[in-house]
Amino acid sequence: MKSDDKLNIEVLNVLFKILQKYKFETPVPDDTIEIIKEYIDSRRINVETFFSKNEKFYEIGWDQDNLLQDLLSSSLKLYESHIKDFERIHIETKRKWFLDKMKNGGINSELEILTDIVLNQEKYLPGFKYFYEFDIFHNDGLRSGDLLFVSEVGVLAVIGVKHLNKFTYIDKKSIKNQIRDYKSFANKRFNNKFAVIIGLYASYNRNNKIMLNPIDSFDKMIMKKVKEIMKKHDAIRGKSSNMESDSTYSNSEEEISDSDDDVVIDDNSSQNIFFDFLKSIFKYLRFIIFILILEFIYKNYYLKKGEN
């Protein structure tokens, strides 16, 4: 039997955690380790030494591009049977999110950002079609303003947007550590339900547009691969793709560097405040209409289907 045939979601989850340098709290089963060894051996990965003339140091590693391509392609097949559940959860979560936010009331900068991301998730997260959960992380009873989206390849994206506005300095180190805590919590909560969990934080770019930034280079590679695989997969299925070059996630080396330097958020125009407020109102109204449509679909399709 080929090593690929032995891969399942649990094995993929462990393998991705190994690649992410995850610290396991319990021993990994021996048979899982053997399958992973078999799989890695079958890939014939070439270990290479890299030398940086500027920094004057050596690094040992390998090109993970093909490995991630193979793993996520396998994951896409394994998660085919989960798509209906993802679709159902997507509609239910959007409905719950809207009702929850309306109950708490008021428009603030954080809710504006959350609403924008929820309404335009494939613009910000190409390849992540399903809104999975929100506000699962709590600190002293306070909700953390997090969003969780899942892709058809079984990758869960954890997004943190707490305390983001246009008039502050963003401490990247603090934000990244917060998102790492979110990822750790999500890994414990969901165990091996997903192939891999990645973390992102929101920031404004120089044009005052929201950007989603992977917290490290590995999560960046995963995000990029998900976009590539789903774009190709949708093309094969004959679906139009929204994953074009105007997608609003950060893919530049400057934006996603592993540096923890602060990000400067600058807005010198007082007129922008007024226009941003108007835009937020329109987004809010658009969202209300969208949720009413979802409510109609939920009541007239999923509930009736469940009754039958």
C-alpha positions in Angstrom: 0.0 0.0 0.0 1.3 3.5 -0.9 2.1 5.9 2.0 -0.5 8.3 0.5 -3.2 5.7 1.0 -2.5 5.6 4.7 -3.0 9.3 5.2 -6.1 10.4 7.1 -7.1 13.6 8.8 -5.6 12.6 12.1 -2.2 11.8 10.5 -2.3 15.1 8.5 -3.0 17.0 11.7 0.0 15.6 13.4 2.3 16.1 10.4 1.3 19.7 10.0 1.9 20.3 13.7 5.4 18.8 13.4 6.1 21.2 10.5 4.8 24.0 12.7 7.1 22.9 15.6 4.1 22.2 17.8 4.8 21.1 21.4 2.7 18.0 22.0 1.4 17.5 25.5 0.7 13.8 25.0 2.7 11.1 23.1 1.8 10.6 19.4 0.7 7.0 18.7 3.5 4.8 17.2 1.5 3.8 14.2 0.9 7.5 13.3 4.7 8.1 13.6 5.4 5.2 11.3 2.9 6.5 8.7 4.5 9.9 8.8 8.0 8.4 8.4 6.9 6.4 5.5 5.3 9.4 3.9 8.3 11.6 4.3 10.6 8.9 3.0 8.5 8.5 -0.1 8.7 12.2 -0.9 12.5 12.0 -1.4 13.0 15.4 0.1 16.4 16.9 -0.6 18.0 18.6 2.4 20.0 21.7 1.4 22.4 24.1 3.1 21.9 27.8 2.5 24.5 30.6 3.1 23.6 34.2 3.5 26.5 36.5 2.5 24.9 39.5 4.2 24.1 37.9 7.5 27.1 35.4 7.4 25.3 32.4 8.7 24.2 28.9 7.4 20.8 27.4 7.4 19.8 23.8 6.8 16.4 23.0 5.4 14.4 22.0 2.3 11.9 23.5 -0.1 8.5 22.9 1.5 6.5 24.0 -1.5 6.0 20.6 -3.1 5.4 18.9 0.2 2.7 21.4 1.2 1.1 21.1 -2.3 0.9 17.3 -1.8 -0.4 17.5 1.7 -3.1 20.0 1.0 -4.1 18.2 -2.2 -4.6 15.0 -0.1 -6.4 17.0 2.5 -8.8 18.4 -0.1 -9.9 14.8 -1.0 -10.2 13.8 2.7 -12.5 16.8 3.5 -14.9 16.3 0.5 -17.4 14.5 2.8 -17.3 17.5 5.3 -18.4 20.2 2.8 -22.1 19.9 3.5 -21.5 20.4 7.2 -19.2 23.4 6.4 -22.0 24.9 4.3 -24.6 24.4 7.0 -22.3 25.8 9.8 -21.5 28.8 7.5 -25.1 29.9 7.3 -25.9 29.2 11.0 -22.7 31.1 12.2 -23.5 34.2 10.1 -27.0 34.2 11.4 -25.8 33.8 15.1 -23.1 36.4 14.6 -25.5 39.0 13.3 -28.0 38.3 16.1 -25.3 38.5 18.7 -23.8 41.7 17.4 -27.3 43.3 17.1 -28.1 42.3 20.7 -25.0 44.0 22.0 -25.7 47.0 19.8 -23.7 49.9 18.6 -21.2 50.5 15.8 -17.6 50.7 16.8 -14.3 50.4 14.9 -13.9 46.8 15.9 -17.4 45.8 14.7 -16.8 47.7 11.4 -13.7 45.6 10.7 -15.4 42.4 11.8 -18.4 43.2 9.6 -16.2 44.0 6.6 -14.3 40.7 6.9 -17.5 38.6 7.4 -19.2 40.2 4.4 -16.1 39.9 2.2 -14.4 36.9 3.5 -13.0 35.6 0.2 -11.6 39.0 -0.6 -9.7 38.9 2.6 -9.2 35.2 2.8 -9.1 33.7 -0.7 -10.0 30.0 -0.6 -11.6 30.2 2.9 -15.3 30.0 2.0 -16.9 29.1 5.3 -17.5 31.2 8.4 -17.0 28.6 11.2 -17.2 30.3 14.6 -16.5 33.5 16.4 -15.6 34.9 19.9 -14.4 31.5 21.2 -11.6 33.1 23.1 -12.4 34.8 26.4 -10.3 36.8 28.8 -11.8 37.6 32.2 -15.2 37.2 30.7 -14.5 39.7 27.9 -14.9 38.5 24.3 -11.8 38.8 22.2 -13.2 39.8 18.7 -12.0 36.8 16.9 -13.2 35.1 13.7 -12.7 31.6 12.5 -13.0 30.6 8.8 -12.4 27.2 7.3 -11.4 26.1 3.8 -12.5 23.1 1.8 -9.0 21.7 2.3 -9.6 21.5 6.0 -7.4 24.5 7.0 -8.8 26.6 9.8 -7.9 30.3 9.9 -8.0 32.1 13.3 -8.2 35.9 12.9 -7.7 38.4 15.7 -8.8 42.0 15.3 -9.0 43.3 18.9 -8.1 46.9 19.6 -7.4 47.7 16.0 -8.1 51.3 14.8 -6.6 53.9 12.5 -5.0 56.1 15.1 -2.7 53.8 17.1 0.6 52.0 16.9 0.2 48.3 16.5 2.6 46.2 18.6 3.3 43.3 16.2 5.0 41.2 18.9 2.0 41.5 21.3 -0.5 40.8 18.5 1.4 37.8 17.2 1.7 36.4 20.7 -2.0 36.9 21.2 -2.8 35.0 18.0 -0.4 32.2 18.9 -2.4 31.9 22.1 -5.6 31.7 20.0 -4.1 29.0 17.8 -3.0 27.0 20.9 -6.5 27.2 22.4 -8.1 26.3 19.0 -5.7 23.3 18.7 -6.8 22.0 22.1 -10.5 22.7 21.5 -10.7 21.1 18.1 -8.0 18.5 18.6 -7.5 16.8 15.2 -10.7 18.0 13.6 -8.8 20.2 11.0 -5.7 19.4 9.0 -3.9 22.5 10.2 -4.7 25.8 12.0 -3.1 29.1 10.9 -3.2 32.5 12.6 -3.7 36.0 11.2 -4.0 39.5 12.6 -5.6 42.5 11.0 -3.9 45.8 10.3 -4.4 48.9 8.1 -2.0 49.4 5.2 -0.8 52.8 4.0 -4.0 53.3 2.0 -6.1 52.7 5.1 -7.3 49.4 3.8 -7.7 46.4 6.1 -5.0 43.7 5.6 -4.9 40.2 7.1 -1.3 39.2 7.9 -0.2 35.6 8.7 1.8 35.6 11.9 4.7 33.7 10.5 6.3 32.5 7.3 4.8 29.0 7.6 1.3 30.2 8.0 1.9 32.5 5.0 2.9 29.5 2.9 -0.2 27.6 3.9 -2.5 30.5 3.1 -0.9 31.0 -0.3 -1.2 27.3 -1.1 -4.9 27.2 -0.1 -5.5 30.1 -2.5 -3.7 28.3 -5.3 -5.3 24.9 -4.8 -8.8 26.3 -4.4 -8.5 28.5 -7.4 -7.4 25.6 -9.5 -10.1 23.3 -8.0 -12.9 25.9 -8.7 -11.7 26.3 -12.3 -11.9 22.5 -12.8 -15.5 22.5 -11.4 -16.3 25.4 -13.7 -16.9 27.9 -10.9 -15.9 31.6 -11.2 -13.2 32.5 -8.8 -13.0 35.6 -6.6 -9.4 34.9 -5.8 -7.8 37.5 -8.1 -5.0 39.9 -7.5 -7.1 42.4 -5.6 -7.5 40.1 -2.7 -6.9 41.9 0.6 -4.5 39.6 2.4 -0.9 40.5 2.8 1.4 38.6 0.5 4.4 40.9 0.5 7.7 40.2 2.3 7.5 43.6 4.0 4.1 43.1 5.4 4.6 39.5 6.6 8.2 39.7 7.8 8.7 37.9 11.1 10.0 41.1 12.6 8.0 42.2 15.7 8.5 46.0 14.9 5.5 48.1 15.5 3.2 48.9 12.6 2.5 52.6 12.3 -1.1 53.4 11.6 -1.4 56.9 10.1 -4.4 59.0 9.1 -3.9 62.8 8.7 -7.2 63.6 7.0 -10.2 64.6 9.2 -12.4 64.1 6.2 -11.6 60.4 6.1 -13.2 60.0 9.5 -16.6 61.3 8.1 -16.3 59.2 4.9 -15.3 56.1 6.9 -18.3 56.6 9.1 -20.6 56.8 6.1 -19.0 53.7 4.6 -19.5 51.8 7.9 -23.2 52.7 7.9 -23.6 51.4 4.3 -21.7 48.2 5.2 -23.9 47.8 8.2 -27.1 48.2 6.2 -25.7 45.8 3.5 -25.0 43.3 6.2 -28.5 43.5 7.7 -30.0 42.8 4.2 -27.6 39.9 3.7 -28.5 38.4 7.1 -32.2 38.7 6.4 -31.6 36.7 3.2 -29.7 34.1 5.2 -32.5 33.9 7.8 -35.0 33.2 5.0 -32.8 30.5 3.5 -32.2 29.0 6.9 -35.9 28.8 7.8 -37.2 27.7 4.4 -34.5 25.3 3.5 -32.4 23.8 6.3 -35.1 23.7 8.9 -37.7 22.2 6.5 -35.1 19.8 5.3 -34.4 18.7 8.9 -38.1 18.2 9.6 -38.4 15.9 6.5 
